[in-house]
Amino acid sequence: MGRGKIVIRRIDDTTSRQVTFSKRRNGLLKKAKELAILCDAEVGVIIFSSTGKLYDFSNSSMKSTIDRYNKTKEENNQMSDPASEVKFWQREVVALRQQLDSLQENHRQMMGQELSGLGAKGLQNLENQLEMSLRGVRMRKDQRMIDEIQELKRKGTFIHEENVELYKKVNGSHQEKKGS
């Protein structure tokens, strides 16, 4: 037996309205959390009750979700005008060039070039980054070597077992020849 359809309109009884609000709010927040987890979506829900109380959920920072929403809304409004679209893409190009320049500078510094612009604190940060990277590389190398050693041991054991079997066969055939 299923539930009957309800008419969607304001609930007059204050107690019933509060109970319905609480249940539906919890259901909505649960669904938002499930959507975020199942679909790897960035979800943000903001609810104000009739009394002005705030309820919210965000699987990342609510501020970053709102900033992303505002940026996307602004971009969508600008895309309706071709001239605005050109300006948008020009800004994107400038931002990407700056990001590329920054990454190239970071790469050169990681390679030990163009360090003259860095102060003591910048050099210390660079050294810390390099040490962390080196630690990661060494850990990966050690793990690869351990895996390779285990594989070689497994192959060595297999070859040893094969060798024992062959030795038994050879000794068995020598025994047969001596007995005949």
N, C-alpha and C positions, 0 to 999 in steps of 0.2 A: 504494500500500500504506500503510495507516494504522497508527498506533500502537495497541498493545493496551492494554486497561484495566489499571491497576495497582490493587492493593489499598491503600487508605489506612490505613496503620498505621505505627507507629514503625519506622524503619530501624535495624537492629541494628548494622551495620558503621559504625564511627565515620567513616571516610574517605568512604564513600558518603553518609552522613547530612550531612556537612559540604558536600560537592559539591552535593547536592540542595538544601540550605539556601541556599547561595550563588546557585544558578541561579534558584530560586523567589523568593528575596528580590529579586533584580534584576528578575525579571519582574513581581513585584507592584509594585515602585516605578515601573517603566516604565508599567504600566497606570494607576497612580494619577496620574502626570504627564499621561498622555494624557487621562484623564477630566477632569482640571482644565482642560486646554487646550480640548478639544473641547466640553465642556459648560458651561464657565465656572462650574464647581463649586468650592466651597472644600473642599479635600481635605487631610487630615492622616493620615499612617500612621506608627506607632511599632512597631518590631520590636526585641525583645531576643533575642539568640542564646542557645543553651544555655550558653555561656560567660559570659553577662551583658553582651556587647557591644551597644551601642545603635546602631540604624540608624533613620533617620527621613526623612520627606519631608513638606513642606508648601508649597503654592503661595502661601501668605501666611504671616504670623507663626504659628508653632506655638502660641505662648502665646494669641494671639487665637482660634485655632481651638479650643483646649481650653477657653478661657473661654466661647466660644459654645456648645460642646457641653454644658458644665456648666449653663449658664443654661437651655438648651433642655430638658435632662433635668429640671432643677428645675421648670421651668414645666409640663412634661408630667405630673410627679408631682402638682403642685398642681391641675391641671385635673380630676383625678378627683373632687375634693370641691367641690360647688357654692360653699360658703362660701370656700374657698381661691381659687376662680376669681374670685369677686367681689373679694377682696382683691388678687389679681393685677391685675385691670383697674383697680382704684382706684390702685394703684401706677403703672400705665401712664399713667393720666390725670395724676397728679401729675408724673411725669417729662416728659410731653408739655407740660404747662403751663409747667414750668420752662424747657424748651427754647424754647417760644414766647416767653416773657418775655425770655429771653436774646437771641433773634433780633430781637425788637422793640426792645430796648435797643440792640443793635448797629446796627440800621437807623437809629434816631434819631440815634445818634452819627455814623453815616456822613452823615447829612443835616445835621450841625452843631448838633444839639440835645442838651441834657443833657450837656454836656461838663464841667460843674463837678466831677463825681465822679472825673474822670481826672487822674492825676498827670502829670508831665513824660514819664515813660516810656510811659504809656498813650497820651498825645497823640502822641508820636513814632511809636508803633506804628500808630495810626489814620492818621496822615499817610502812613506808608509804604504801608499798605493802599490808601489813596485814590490815591496816586501810581501804584501797580501797576495798579489798576483803570483809571485814566485812560490809562495807557500802552496797556492792552489795548483800550480804546475807540478811542483814536487809531489804533492799528494796524488795527483792523477798519474804521474810517472810511477810512483811507488805501487799504486794499485795495479797498473798495467803489468809491472814486473812481477808482482805477487801472482796475478792471474796467469802470466806466462810460465812462472815456476811451477804452479799447480798443474798446468796443462802438460809441461814437460815431465813432471813426476808421474802423471797419469799415463803418458805415453811410455815412459821408462818402465813402469809396472807392467803395462801391457806387453812390451817387448820382452821383459824378463820372463813373464808367464809363457809367452810364445817360445822363448829360448828353452825353458824347462821342458815344455812339451816336445820340442824337437830333440832335446837331449835324451828324453825317455824313449822316443821312437828310434833314435840311432842306437842306444844301448840295447833296446829290444831286438833290433835287427842283428846286432853283433852277437847277442845271446843265442838267437836262432841259428846263426851261421856256425857258432862254436858247437852247438848241440847237434848239428847235422853232420 
